[in-house]
Amino acid sequence: MRIAIFLILLAAALGYAAWKGGGPERSMAAILAAMLLADQALHLFIPARFAMVDTGHLVIDTAAAIATIALALTAHRFWPMAAAVLQTLPLVAHFSRAIDLAMHPAAYLTMQVAASWLLPPLLVAATWRHQRRLSRCGSDRSWQISWRRSNPSAPKTS
């Protein structure tokens, strides 16, 4: 039942971000959708195992963390930094499991998935804030401008 509830929340957040979000919100929706598809593909071939380090989910979580950190570094928004932290927390679970193989499988599972429950509401709030900025200001810059381009007095490199 909790998986169905999570998938409904995630689908609603992805749909809202794809429909009304700016570039960063749509990018995060794409990252989360890719994670979901990769997870489903993984489970077609390998059953979920929590008695040892789950290398399939480690790969998915690492890719998602890297993509979200890249989003946080390039987006003209604050929320991607929180999303990057939430995407990095499952990596702590994998490393904790590698260090302590006696960890209870339920603890590993909980550490691996708990932070993901916060991502759909964060994406909905980010999309809603984007819409508020658009209605208030008429525009909402999505991406950071590089330092050199935004600072005309910056020294030119060859």
VOGU-191099 format. One record per residue (C-alpha): residue in three letters; x, y, z; residue number from 1. Coordinates in pm, 1 decimal. Example, Ala and Ser with C-alpha at 12.3 -4.5 7.8 and 13.67 -1.06 7.14 Angstrom:
2
{type = ala, px = 1230.0, py = -450.0, pz = 780.0, seq = 1}
{type = ser, px = 1367.0, py = -106.0, pz = 714.0, seq = 2}
END
This chain:
158
{type = met, px = 0.0, py = 0.0, pz = 0.0, seq = 1}
{type = arg, px = 279.0, py = 248.0, pz = 86.3, seq = 2}
{type = ile, px = 442.3, py = 185.6, pz = -252.7, seq = 3}
{type = ala, px = 115.0, py = 265.7, pz = -431.5, seq = 4}
{type = ile, px = 76.7, py = 586.4, pz = -229.1, seq = 5}
{type = phe, px = 434.1, py = 687.3, pz = -307.8, seq = 6}
{type = leu, px = 387.4, py = 618.0, pz = -679.5, seq = 7}
{type = ile, px = 67.5, py = 826.4, pz = -686.9, seq = 8}
{type = leu, px = 244.3, py = 1116.5, pz = -513.4, seq = 9}
{type = leu, px = 542.5, py = 1082.9, pz = -746.5, seq = 10}
{type = ala, px = 324.3, py = 1069.4, pz = -1059.3, seq = 11}
{type = ala, px = 134.5, py = 1379.6, pz = -948.2, seq = 12}
{type = ala, px = 458.1, py = 1567.2, pz = -875.8, seq = 13}
{type = leu, px = 615.5, py = 1462.8, pz = -1207.3, seq = 14}
{type = gly, px = 305.0, py = 1561.0, pz = -1401.6, seq = 15}
{type = tyr, px = 276.3, py = 1898.5, pz = -1229.9, seq = 16}
{type = ala, px = 646.4, py = 1975.4, pz = -1279.4, seq = 17}
{type = ala, px = 637.1, py = 1870.4, pz = -1644.8, seq = 18}
{type = trp, px = 323.7, py = 2078.3, pz = -1707.0, seq = 19}
{type = lys, px = 394.5, py = 2394.7, pz = -1506.1, seq = 20}
{type = gly, px = 760.6, py = 2382.2, pz = -1403.1, seq = 21}
{type = gly, px = 1056.1, py = 2574.8, pz = -1534.8, seq = 22}
{type = gly, px = 1375.4, py = 2415.4, pz = -1662.5, seq = 23}
{type = pro, px = 1507.6, py = 2301.8, pz = -1322.5, seq = 24}
{type = glu, px = 1173.0, py = 2157.0, pz = -1216.2, seq = 25}
{type = arg, px = 1139.6, py = 1966.5, pz = -1542.7, seq = 26}
{type = ser, px = 1498.7, py = 1846.7, pz = -1512.4, seq = 27}
{type = met, px = 1431.8, py = 1713.3, pz = -1163.9, seq = 28}
{type = ala, px = 1116.7, py = 1545.1, pz = -1290.8, seq = 29}
{type = ala, px = 1325.5, py = 1378.4, pz = -1562.9, seq = 30}
{type = ile, px = 1582.3, py = 1261.2, pz = -1305.9, seq = 31}
{type = leu, px = 1310.7, py = 1111.6, pz = -1086.1, seq = 32}
{type = ala, px = 1136.7, py = 949.0, pz = -1384.0, seq = 33}
{type = ala, px = 1467.1, py = 799.9, pz = -1500.4, seq = 34}
{type = met, px = 1527.3, py = 663.7, pz = -1149.9, seq = 35}
{type = leu, px = 1182.5, py = 505.5, pz = -1146.0, seq = 36}
{type = leu, px = 1233.7, py = 344.9, pz = -1487.7, seq = 37}
{type = ala, px = 1582.3, py = 222.4, pz = -1395.6, seq = 38}
{type = asp, px = 1446.2, py = 75.2, pz = -1072.0, seq = 39}
{type = gln, px = 1169.0, py = -106.9, pz = -1255.8, seq = 40}
{type = ala, px = 1415.1, py = -239.0, pz = -1515.6, seq = 41}
{type = leu, px = 1649.3, py = -352.9, pz = -1240.3, seq = 42}
{type = his, px = 1372.2, py = -548.4, pz = -1068.5, seq = 43}
{type = leu, px = 1285.9, py = -727.0, pz = -1392.6, seq = 44}
{type = phe, px = 1626.3, py = -896.5, pz = -1376.7, seq = 45}
{type = ile, px = 1738.0, py = -883.8, pz = -1013.8, seq = 46}
{type = pro, px = 1514.4, py = -917.2, pz = -707.6, seq = 47}
{type = ala, px = 1557.2, py = -660.2, pz = -430.0, seq = 48}
{type = arg, px = 1814.2, py = -777.7, pz = -175.1, seq = 49}
{type = phe, px = 1884.1, py = -601.3, pz = 148.2, seq = 50}
{type = ala, px = 2101.2, py = -866.0, pz = 315.1, seq = 51}
{type = met, px = 2411.5, py = -725.8, pz = 141.5, seq = 52}
{type = val, px = 2506.4, py = -411.7, pz = -50.9, seq = 53}
{type = asp, px = 2250.5, py = -366.7, pz = -327.2, seq = 54}
{type = thr, px = 2482.1, py = -280.0, pz = -616.6, seq = 55}
{type = gly, px = 2198.7, py = -220.2, pz = -863.7, seq = 56}
{type = his, px = 2043.7, py = 48.0, pz = -645.3, seq = 57}
{type = leu, px = 2388.6, py = 182.0, pz = -561.8, seq = 58}
{type = val, px = 2443.1, py = 251.8, pz = -932.5, seq = 59}
{type = ile, px = 2098.2, py = 411.8, pz = -972.0, seq = 60}
{type = asp, px = 2140.3, py = 622.6, pz = -657.2, seq = 61}
{type = thr, px = 2490.2, py = 734.1, pz = -757.9, seq = 62}
{type = ala, px = 2371.3, py = 844.0, pz = -1103.1, seq = 63}
{type = ala, px = 2073.6, py = 1028.6, pz = -952.0, seq = 64}
{type = ala, px = 2293.5, py = 1201.0, pz = -692.9, seq = 65}
{type = ile, px = 2541.5, py = 1314.3, pz = -959.8, seq = 66}
{type = ala, px = 2261.7, py = 1442.8, pz = -1184.1, seq = 67}
{type = thr, px = 2093.1, py = 1626.5, pz = -896.6, seq = 68}
{type = ile, px = 2420.5, py = 1781.5, pz = -778.7, seq = 69}
{type = ala, px = 2480.1, py = 1901.9, pz = -1135.0, seq = 70}
{type = leu, px = 2128.0, py = 2048.0, pz = -1134.5, seq = 71}
{type = ala, px = 2196.0, py = 2221.2, pz = -802.1, seq = 72}
{type = leu, px = 2515.0, py = 2375.5, pz = -940.8, seq = 73}
{type = thr, px = 2351.9, py = 2508.1, pz = -1257.5, seq = 74}
{type = ala, px = 1994.7, py = 2598.1, pz = -1158.0, seq = 75}
{type = his, px = 1902.3, py = 2949.3, pz = -1050.9, seq = 76}
{type = arg, px = 1705.1, py = 2804.6, pz = -759.2, seq = 77}
{type = phe, px = 1772.9, py = 2711.3, pz = -397.3, seq = 78}
{type = trp, px = 1560.9, py = 2394.6, pz = -375.4, seq = 79}
{type = pro, px = 1792.3, py = 2177.0, pz = -592.5, seq = 80}
{type = met, px = 2049.4, py = 2192.6, pz = -311.4, seq = 81}
{type = ala, px = 1798.6, py = 2027.5, pz = -77.0, seq = 82}
{type = ala, px = 1714.2, py = 1774.5, pz = -348.5, seq = 83}
{type = ala, px = 2085.1, py = 1697.1, pz = -392.2, seq = 84}
{type = val, px = 2114.8, py = 1625.7, pz = -20.4, seq = 85}
{type = leu, px = 1808.5, py = 1399.4, pz = -33.3, seq = 86}
{type = gln, px = 1951.6, py = 1216.4, pz = -335.6, seq = 87}
{type = thr, px = 2285.8, py = 1171.1, pz = -158.3, seq = 88}
{type = leu, px = 2139.4, py = 1019.9, pz = 161.1, seq = 89}
{type = pro, px = 2079.4, py = 676.1, pz = 2.7, seq = 90}
{type = leu, px = 2452.1, py = 661.4, pz = -73.2, seq = 91}
{type = val, px = 2513.9, py = 686.1, pz = 301.5, seq = 92}
{type = ala, px = 2290.5, py = 379.7, pz = 340.7, seq = 93}
{type = his, px = 2494.4, py = 183.9, pz = 86.4, seq = 94}
{type = phe, px = 2824.9, py = 280.6, pz = 246.4, seq = 95}
{type = ser, px = 2688.8, py = 202.6, pz = 593.5, seq = 96}
{type = arg, px = 2582.8, py = -139.1, pz = 470.0, seq = 97}
{type = ala, px = 2927.5, py = -200.4, pz = 319.9, seq = 98}
{type = ile, px = 3090.2, py = -110.0, pz = 651.3, seq = 99}
{type = asp, px = 2845.7, py = -302.7, pz = 872.9, seq = 100}
{type = leu, px = 2719.4, py = -621.6, pz = 708.4, seq = 101}
{type = ala, px = 2542.8, py = -710.5, pz = 1034.0, seq = 102}
{type = met, px = 2302.9, py = -416.7, pz = 983.8, seq = 103}
{type = his, px = 1942.7, py = -536.1, pz = 988.1, seq = 104}
{type = pro, px = 1802.6, py = -551.8, pz = 631.6, seq = 105}
{type = ala, px = 1499.6, py = -342.0, pz = 735.8, seq = 106}
{type = ala, px = 1729.0, py = -66.1, pz = 859.1, seq = 107}
{type = tyr, px = 1917.6, py = -71.6, pz = 527.9, seq = 108}
{type = leu, px = 1592.5, py = -59.9, pz = 331.6, seq = 109}
{type = thr, px = 1461.3, py = 229.0, pz = 541.9, seq = 110}
{type = met, px = 1784.4, py = 426.1, pz = 508.8, seq = 111}
{type = gln, px = 1782.1, py = 364.1, pz = 133.9, seq = 112}
{type = val, px = 1426.8, py = 481.4, pz = 62.3, seq = 113}
{type = ala, px = 1315.5, py = 717.4, pz = 341.3, seq = 114}
{type = ala, px = 1456.1, py = 1037.0, pz = 186.6, seq = 115}
{type = ser, px = 1278.2, py = 966.2, pz = -142.4, seq = 116}
{type = trp, px = 942.6, py = 1040.4, pz = 25.1, seq = 117}
{type = leu, px = 1046.9, py = 1404.1, pz = 57.6, seq = 118}
{type = leu, px = 1129.1, py = 1454.2, pz = -311.8, seq = 119}
{type = pro, px = 772.1, py = 1465.4, pz = -456.5, seq = 120}
{type = pro, px = 650.7, py = 1732.5, pz = -209.3, seq = 121}
{type = leu, px = 973.1, py = 1928.8, pz = -266.6, seq = 122}
{type = leu, px = 918.2, py = 1918.1, pz = -643.2, seq = 123}
{type = val, px = 553.9, py = 2025.8, pz = -605.4, seq = 124}
{type = ala, px = 656.0, py = 2316.1, pz = -379.6, seq = 125}
{type = ala, px = 933.4, py = 2416.5, pz = -620.3, seq = 126}
{type = thr, px = 694.4, py = 2414.1, pz = -915.8, seq = 127}
{type = trp, px = 434.6, py = 2612.0, pz = -722.3, seq = 128}
{type = arg, px = 699.3, py = 2871.9, pz = -623.9, seq = 129}
{type = his, px = 808.0, py = 2893.5, pz = -989.1, seq = 130}
{type = gln, px = 448.8, py = 2964.0, pz = -1089.5, seq = 131}
{type = arg, px = 419.2, py = 3232.0, pz = -818.8, seq = 132}
{type = arg, px = 736.4, py = 3405.6, pz = -942.0, seq = 133}
{type = leu, px = 603.3, py = 3394.8, pz = -1298.2, seq = 134}
{type = ser, px = 271.0, py = 3551.0, pz = -1198.1, seq = 135}
{type = arg, px = 440.1, py = 3814.0, pz = -980.8, seq = 136}
{type = cys, px = 733.8, py = 3908.7, pz = -1205.7, seq = 137}
{type = gly, px = 635.0, py = 3781.3, pz = -1549.4, seq = 138}
{type = ser, px = 954.2, py = 3575.8, pz = -1578.7, seq = 139}
{type = asp, px = 1170.9, py = 3343.8, pz = -1372.6, seq = 140}
{type = arg, px = 1530.4, py = 3278.8, pz = -1475.3, seq = 141}
{type = ser, px = 1598.7, py = 2904.4, pz = -1471.4, seq = 142}
{type = trp, px = 1974.9, py = 2872.7, pz = -1503.2, seq = 143}
{type = gln, px = 2284.6, py = 3036.3, pz = -1360.2, seq = 144}
{type = ile, px = 2479.0, py = 3262.9, pz = -1591.3, seq = 145}
{type = ser, px = 2848.2, py = 3188.4, pz = -1593.0, seq = 146}
{type = trp, px = 3066.9, py = 3424.7, pz = -1387.9, seq = 147}
{type = arg, px = 3269.8, py = 3537.5, pz = -1688.0, seq = 148}
{type = arg, px = 2965.0, py = 3624.5, pz = -1896.5, seq = 149}
{type = ser, px = 2796.9, py = 3805.9, pz = -1607.0, seq = 150}
{type = asn, px = 3112.4, py = 4000.5, pz = -1517.2, seq = 151}
{type = pro, px = 3235.0, py = 4202.5, pz = -1818.8, seq = 152}
{type = ser, px = 3550.5, py = 4307.9, pz = -1633.8, seq = 153}
{type = ala, px = 3658.0, py = 3945.6, pz = -1580.5, seq = 154}
{type = pro, px = 3994.6, py = 3865.4, pz = -1736.1, seq = 155}
{type = lys, px = 3970.6, py = 3683.3, pz = -2065.9, seq = 156}
{type = thr, px = 4138.6, py = 3344.7, pz = -2087.0, seq = 157}
{type = ser, px = 4290.5, py = 3211.3, pz = -2404.3, seq = 158}
END
